[in-house]
């Protein structure tokens, strides 16, 4: 059913007595014009219901959790600050919190609403470039909205749902602007589009690639009209008005609260935050594992992801839309071309700049979130391709028009049911409390008033949410190692941690005025009555800690202890430690079978299942430091064997540690060495096989080979 722009002519022919044919045509034209909007609300409603029904009921880990706790306290998230999304979350938290909903659920629902709005505008964009082909718009929008990546990030409090909304809305306005015969409203569209461009840049900065393409396209289409002093001034003012949410970074009531990022109270600090200078303005990742020149690998991974879920159907239809769309929909040639160039510009440039190590499954999952912006362009082009297919089918059937929408729309709605129904079970997160429950347990293990130094976003953000949004265990002072490395941390955040002493301006083992981890621990470790805990371990690049302190397992966390007396808290007895530590182990973390390794729940599961192995290594280290203490060696061997026998989260180094333990037992004068000989060889051989399969370096290979060649003397 097409947008009919001939109604005015028909109306003239119908003047006179009654309404006549022309009057009927005019009325039908108005009705037809309203149909895309009516159907867009139907599509919006379907997606909102589905997203809300599969929503995470609480925190989901990662950046989403950080965004929630910053919204709770109206503070500043990580660069570039995401002010608009933070304020939207805050509105939902306040509005729904009064109804008894927890803050994380409210923020997740905000993302669901924005995600459904994104599909709403994608539908309208496809309808616009296909002359109102509603069936094609339904199919394209639902394929997009039901894709696993889009669905997953529409049911948790991530900025990508809002970014999808801006991308779809920008393309809709650009396609509407490009339509011929609608000159009157073009300036208004340009002004609103300029405002929207500014607003979009207050969220995800990668949208700049779509903004640049659309702006260039609009100026190319309307250069004579828009490139005048008056229009240029209005466009600039509208763009700056769109950027106004960035004032939030200066005015945030929660500036300086625990977990609030940066010093945005100064112009320099504001620009540092806005331009992401601490990460690298044009980079995703600032870690030591950063990798450049990922272009071809990144594009290959994107193509693999874009074609695997639907067997390449969307990509094929997008190709049809690019090649044939300008012939099927001549009035939309310019709009289709704009979407295609924007898609190519973003997809290639993003993968050129992206520097995450794609060999890591978790990092690949982080990288993949940015594919959604490419998906927007891909599925709009696919909508044009679907319309071409429908037109070709109509011509083949002998029809003079597109297949009757009365037939296609019900078939399209059937596709909606199939797509959502087939994925609903695996996408349903409505009972997923894994992250929430795990971190309530972790936080509950710390003694009153503990000092905890944390490494890793998952640990930091999850505990911050519990403390700042749910007021749980605020007595625990939690310091983030990543934030400690910035020079603003002590200046802005130190007031939140009165129990800590800061021996310098920031954490760095080699810089002037900074402090090392050893210096921080020496200033804050005051014996067993005032313990310091580590969660996530310490930075392996800091050489100042080994030899001075050691970590003693404490459930998920570790207790920092002086190396000369690590069990002073337990009167020097490792067995007293083990008795208390066993009570701190978390409950079983059960993962659904469809959960993959790029999920935060998998990280929690891996760490939880590794706790017994960590405790076993502690017994091994104790034995080695105490003359091969036989009882400790036997306990270590027992725990390691049980852990491997359970088959949960087994890694190559588990077999290495078991081999080392058995080797010590094999050569122990009070132990039957022949009994351990075969078991030692088995453990080391398995370790080498697993390490080779995982392409891990085996630095001890020569020593292990010597053990494997060892022949014990007969008893």
Secondary structure, 3 states (H helix, E strand, C coil): CCCCCCHHHHHHHCCCCCCHHHHHHHHHHHHHHHHHHHHHHHHHHHHHHHHHHCCCCCCCCHHHHHHHHHHHHCCCCCCCCCHHHHHHHHHHHHHHHCCCCCHHHHHHHHHHHHHHHHHHHHHHHHHHHCCCCHHHHHHHHHHHHCCHHHHHCCCCCCCHHHHHHHHHHHHHHHHHHHCCCCCCCHHHHHHHHHHHHHHHCCCCHHHHHHHHHHHHHHHHHCHHHHCCHHHHHHHHHHHHHHHHHHHHHHHCCCCCCCCCCCCCCCHHHHHHHHCCCCCCCCCCCCCCCCCCCCHHHHHHHHHHHHHHCCCCHHHHHHHHHHHHHHHHCHHHHHHHHHHHHHHHHHHHHHHHHCCCCCCCHHHHHHHHCCHHHHHHHHHHHHHHHHHHHHHHHHHHCCCCCCCCHHHHHHHHHHHHHHHHHHHHHHHCCCCCCHHHHHHHHHHHCCCCCCEEEECCHHHHHHHHHHHHCCCCCCCCEEEEHHHHCCCHHHHHHHHHCCCCCCCCCCECCCCCCCECHHHHHHHHCCCCCCCEEEECCCCCCCCCCCCCEEEEEECCEEEEEEHHHCCHHHCCCHHHHHHHHHCCCCCCCCCCCCCCCCCHHHHHHHHHHCHHHHHHHHHHHHHHHCCCCHHHHHHHHHHHHHHHHHCCCCCHHHHHHHHHHHHHHHCCCCCCHHHHHHHHHHHHHHHHHHHHHCCCCCCCHHHHHHHHHCCCCCC
